[in-house]
């Protein structure tokens, strides 16, 4: 029995990998008896594990394989076999398939974020909470995979580790929750005699977190059937990671938690350090060339501090990518649709939470008597437009536009999540050659959007337009007409798709049909070719 997986990923054109967890008690002869069997165009190949690793209660296996280029879009089938017999996963499936686009086909790329709940673990949630995953797999399977997704970008919060404080016994034992928890946590020192047991509690928590969430039936089907690229945000570690005061962020307890969360993220979301898309050994930013797309997925958590989102080294590495060869697979008709996709977990072009909001959220921490879990200051600090990040926001925008200036793509898109609402925005350059960058947001897929009262507060403390030196950053209305919304408070997922005779368009699928929204999209999202 497969405890978790298979989790299928893409690392570059025609190169795929997958991971799965098997119980440690299952005899595999260190993987020698285990095979990934891939079938495409009548050709059957058998692949041994590329590596394996031990987790708290399981063994993780990673497989790698490539698919031969084809003019036609095709389905690829696969099974996981142990001693020649197919293994069954938690959903009772023993075989899976995914779709590889033809050599000159623009891939259909989906994206989603915010896959959980800050209080409940996935097994405690009602099946209805995962309705958007049901919709996603139904959209993928429609008309015998004629409109299948070829890739899924998951841009943060693939799991919610927030319940950690109430689920790991160590915190209750030492009274590290509740009133003045920030000071208590900062001052706490772990007894060396207890450290191994504490780490074991954390390992059990994070392993159960992933297994409990990703074995939900529709999530399991999607992750096995649509090659994904994942990047973490704070909830994959715990709420607010990277935006706490220095003494709390660097305290021993936080650092031990981070090390365990990082390990499980690396094994299960990155599919181990062998992932060939990684552009550095110091963080998890990835470059995934995929037909006409150059997808650059940026790690905004590994090297984050209260006043830094990415390090100088990360920017230098991105400049090296910019200055190198790109769009190598964008031949023929695909050359006309060359597109940069930057996966950036927190939107760059979104509502500007002015200093009014920053101050309000910071002062609210007083109401909770120093309970760091209830502080809202990190929510303001997470955003690119926070005054501590203003210079870095401009640095990032300058870099994005430099990719356009050097390679002249048809589109530059930022894909983000985090904000529990969906929509679109734009960054316009106001000096030099005319160019713009589009912001696409799909959030949340499971978490509940804020209610109407909270929506009013959000809009009271924010602005739709921000002017920064050389640029105008603004939120767009999604659609045409006076009822077209700037922010869509519905559970959702998004995707980029090129229909015949149209350019690449941005679509959203919502939990509820909203007739008040005009879905005739403005030219930015409805180009003619």
N, C-alpha and C positions, 0 to 999 in steps of 0.2 A: 504494500500500500504506500503510495506517495503521500506524505503528510502535507506538503506544500508544493504547488507547482503542477505542471511545468510553467516557468516564467520565461517567456520568449522575448528576446531583444534583438535590435539591429545595431550594428557598430559602424557599418559603411555600406555602400552599394554592394549587394550580393553576399555580404558577410553577416551571419547571424550567430547568436549564442543563446543558450538557455541554461537555467539552473533549476534544481529541485532539492527538496529535503526528504530524506528517507530515515526511518527510525534506526538508531545505532545498532539495535539488536538484529537488524536484517543483514544477513550474510551476503556480501557482495565481493568478497576476496579483494578488498581495497579498490573496488570498482572494476576489476578484471571481468566479472560476470555481467556487468551492466553495459548496455549499448543503446545509443540513440539511432533509430532506423528511420532514414529519410527517403521518401519516394517522390520523384518528380519526373514527368514525361516518360514513365515506364522504367526509369533508372532507380535502382534501390541501393543505398549506401548505408553502411553500418559504421558508427563512430563511437569510439571509447571515450570516457570522460577525459577532459583536458586537465582537470585538477579536482581535488576534493578537499574539504575542510570540516573540522568538527565544530558543532555548535553545542548549546547546552544539552539538548536531548536528541540531537539528530546528526546526520552527516550530510553536508551539502556537496552536490556534484555539479560541475560545470561542463557543458558540451559546446563545441564550436563547429560550424560547418559553413560552406558556401554553396550558393545556388548558381548554376550556369546561366548566363544571360540568354534571354529569349525575346524575340520580336513580340510575341503575344503575352498578354497577362495570363498567369497560370496559378493554379492552386498547388500547394506543396503539402503532402501528408507526412505525418511522423508518429512514431510510437516510442515508448521507453520500454526496453525488454531486459528482464533479468533471467539469465540462463535460458534465453530463447522464448520466454513467456512474457506477454505484454503486462505492464504494471498498471494498476488502477489508481486514479487520484481520488481526492476527497469527494468529488462530485459523481464518482462512479464511472468516469470516462477512461477509456483505454487507448484512444487515438484522437489526434487533433490535426487541424490543417490551418494554413495561413495563405495569403495571397501575395504574390510577387508581381509588381507591375511590369509591363513590357518595357523594352529598352527606351522607347520614345513616348512613354506614358507618364503624364504628370501624376505623381502619387497623391492619394487622398490621405491627408494627415489630420488626425484628431488630436484634441488636447483637453485636459481636465485637471482639476486640482481640488484640494480640501475634501479628503475622502475619510471623514470620520466624525467623531463627537468628542467634545472636551470633557465629558463626564462619564460616558458609558463606553465599554469595549464593544467591538462589533458583535460578538455572540449574544450580547444582552439587548441588542437593538432589534426592532421589528423589521420583518422582511421589506415592508413598504418603504423603509428609509433608503433602500438601495434601488429604487425604481429607475434612476437615471442609468445605472449599469444595465438594467433590463432593457431600457430603450437603446442603449449603445450596442449591445450584442444583437438585438433585433434589427437595428439599422445595418449592422455589419453583414448579417445573414440574408438580407432581403434579396429576392429574385436570384437565388442560388449564387450568392456572393458577387453579383454584378456590380454592386456599389460598395464592396468591401473596403474597410480601412486598410491601408498599407503600412501605417505607422501610427503610434499613439505617443504623444508627448505628455508626460505626467509631471507637471511643473511645481510640485511641492505639496507637502502634507499628505503623502500617500497613506500614512497611518497617523493616528493621533495618540501620542504618548502622554498627554496631559494627565490621565488618571494615575500616573506613576506614584504620586505622593500618597495616595490612599491605598494602593495595591501592594506596594513593597513594604514589608513589615519593619524594616530598619528605621524608617522615618518616624513611625509611631513610637517605636521603642525609645528613641532619644528625643521625642517631643520636638521634632524639627518642622512641624507644620503649624499653621495658625498664627496667632498674634506674635509680632516681632520675629517671624520666621526668617526674614532676611538677615537680621543680625545673628540669630542663632545658627543659621546655616553657614554664614561667613566664618564664625568663630569655631565651628565644630571640627574636631580632629578625629579621624578614624583610627580606632585601636588596631595596630598591625595584626593582632591576633584574630580580629573580626573581619578584616578586609576581604579575605577570600570568600567568606560566607556572604558578605554584602554584595560582592561582584556576582556570585552565583544567583542571588535574588534578582539582580538586575538582568542577568542573562536570561533567566526564566521569564521575566516580564516581557522583554523585547521579543524573544522568540514566540511566546504566546500571542503577543500583540500582532505580529505579522501573520501567523498561522490563522488566528481567529478572524482577522479582517479579510485576508486574501483567499480564504477558502469559502467565502460567501459565494453561492453558485454562479451568479452572473459575473462577479469580479473574476472568479477563477476561469470562466469561459473566455472572457476578454483577454486576460493576461496570457492565456495559452494560445490564443488565436490571432492576436494582433501584436506584432513586434513593437516593443515599447522602448522609450528612452526616458529615464527618470532623473529628477534632481530633487534634493531635499530642501525643505524650508524648516522653520523653527519647530513645528509640531512633530516632525519626524524624530526630533530629539526631545524637546518639551517646549511648551509655550514660552516664547520670548528669548530663546537661546541667542546669545550674541549681543543683546541689547540691555543687559542688566548692568548695574554699577560694577566697576572693576573688581572691588573686593569680593562681591558675590559671584560674579562671572568666573573669577579665577580661584574660588575656594575649592578645597580638596573634594568635597562631595560632588559639586558640579562637574569637576574634571573627570572624576571616576565615571559618573553617569555618561558624560559625553563620549568617553573612550568606548564604552559598551554600545551606546547608540550608533556610534560611527562604525563599529565593526559590523553590526547587523545591517546597517545601510549599505556598506561596501559589499557585503556578501549577497544581499537579497535585491537591492535596487540597482547597484552598479554591476552586479553579477561578477564580482571579484575584481581584483586589481589587474587581471589579465585582459580586461576590456580594452580593446585596441582603439576605442574612441577617446580615451582619456588623453588630455594634452599636457598633463603634469603628474609628478609623483607627490606633489604637496597638497593637492586638492582634487576635486572631482569634476571640474569643467570638462566638457566633451565637445568634440567636433565630429559630426556625422554627415558626410556627403551622401546624398540620396537623390540620384537623377538630377533634376534641375534645382534641387534645394541644397544649400549649405546651411546645416543646422548647427548652431553654436549654443550649447546649453551651459549657462554660467552658474558656478557655485558661489552663492552669496552667504554661506554659513560657515564653512570650514575655517576661514581666516578672518572672520568678522569680529570687530570690537565695537564698543559703544560709539566710536567716532570714525569707524572705517568699515565699509561693506566688502570691498575687495582690496587685496594688497597691491603694492606697486608691481610685484612680480607677476600677478595675474594679468594686469594691464599690458605688461611687456610681452607676455606669452600671446595675448590676443593680437597685439600688433604684429607679432611674428606670423601668425596665421594670416592676417590681412596681407602681409607682404609676400606670402607664398603663392603657390598655385591653387586655384579653387575652380569649382564647376567643371572638373575634368570629365564628368559623365554627361554633361549637358550638351549633347550633340544634336545636330539636325534641328527639328522643331523645338526640342527642349531648350535650345539656346535662346529662344525668344521668351522663355518663361523663367529665366534665372532669378532666383529669389534667396535672399538671406533670411533665415528665421533665427532670431535670438530668443532662446528660452531663458527668461529672467523671472524668477518666482514672484517678486513683488513688482507691480506695474511701475513703469517709468513715467508714462503719461496717464495721469489719473487725477482724481480730485486732489486739490492742494489743501492739505490740512495746515492751515495758517498757524501762526504762533498762538492764536487764541485757543486752538485745539490742543496744541502741544502743552500749553500751560494748564489747561483744564484737566487733561488726562494725567499730567504729572501730579497735580494737587489732589486728585481723587485718591491717590495712594494713602493719604492721611486718614481717610475714612475707614480704611481697613487695618489700621494699627500696625503697619509694617509687614503685612502678609504679602510676600512677594508674588504669590500665586494670583492675587487679585489686583495687583498693580496694573494700570493701563498705560503706564509711561512707555513700555516697550512697544505698544501698538503704534504710537506716534514715531518712535525711533526706527521702526522697521521700514518706514517709507523714505524713498529717495528724496522727497522734497523737504524733509526735516532740516532745520537750519544747520545741524551738525554735519549734514551730508550734502549741502548745497554745492560746494566746490566739486565734490566727487560726482554728483549728478551731471554737472556740465562736462566733466572729464569723460564720463561714459557716453554722453550724447555726442560729443566731439568724435569719439572713437567710432560709434555706429555710423556717423555720416562719412567718416574717412573710408570705411569699407565701401560705401556707395561711390565715393569719388574715385576710388582706385579701380573698381571692377564694373561700375555702371550696370548694376542689375536692374531688372524691371521693377522689383519690389524689395523693400526692406521691412520686415515685420518683427515686432516684439510680441512674444506670446507669454502671458502671465496668468497668475491665479491670485490667491491670498485674500482678496478683499471681500469675498462672499457676495459678490455681485458680478454681473457680466456686462459686456459692452465693448466699446472701441474708442480710441483716441488718436491723436496725431501730434507729431512734433514737426514744426515747420521751421526751416532755416530762413532767417531774415537778412542774412548777409551772404554775398557770394552767389555761386550758381544755385539755381532753384532746385530743391530736393526736399522730400519729406519722408518721415519714418512713421509707419502705422503701428498703433498699439492695439492688440487683440487680447481680450480678457475673458476667460471661462472659469468661473468659480461661483458657488461650490457644486460638487457633484453629489455629495452626501450631507455635509454640514448644512444647517438651516440658515437661510439668509435672515438678516435682521428684520424686525417688524416695522410697522409704519412709524411708530413714535421714534424709534432709533434712527430711521431713515431721515426724519425731519431734523434731528440733532446733527447727524452727519452733514447734511446740506447746509445747516446753519453755520457750522464751524469750518466750512470748506469753500473753495472756489473752483469753477470749471476751467479757468484759464490762468496760466502762469507764464509770465515773461521772465526769461533768464537771458543773460547776455548772448545775443546772436540767435536766439530761438524763441518761438512761442509754443508752449506745451498746452494742449487743451483736450478736453473730453468731447467726443462727437456724439450726436444723437444717432442711435442705431435705427436707421430707416428714414423715411420721409414723412412729412406732415406734422401738425402741431402736437399730436399725441405720441410721436416717436420718443422713446425714453433715452436718457443719457446713461442711466444705470438701471439694469434689469435685475430685480430682486426675486429671482426664481432659481431653483436648482437647475443645473445645465451642464452640457458639454459643448464644445465648439469643434469646428473642422474647416480645413481649407480644401477646396475641391474645384476642379476645372471641368465644367460642362462643355460639350461640343459647341464651338462658336463663341465661347465666352472666355474671359480671362480667369485667373484664379480668384475665387470668391470666398469670403468668410461667412460661415453659417453658424447659427446657434440652434441647438435643440433644447427646449425648455420642458420643465416638468408639467406645466399646464399650458394649453393653447391660450394665447392672449389676443383676442380679436382687436383690441385697441391699438396694438402695435402695427404700424405699416411696415411690411417686410420688403417693400421696394427699396433696395439699398442705393445710397448715393454713389456717385461715380467711383469714389475711392474704393468701394467694395463691389463694384459692378462694372468692371472695365469691359470693353467690347471685344478684346482679342488677347 
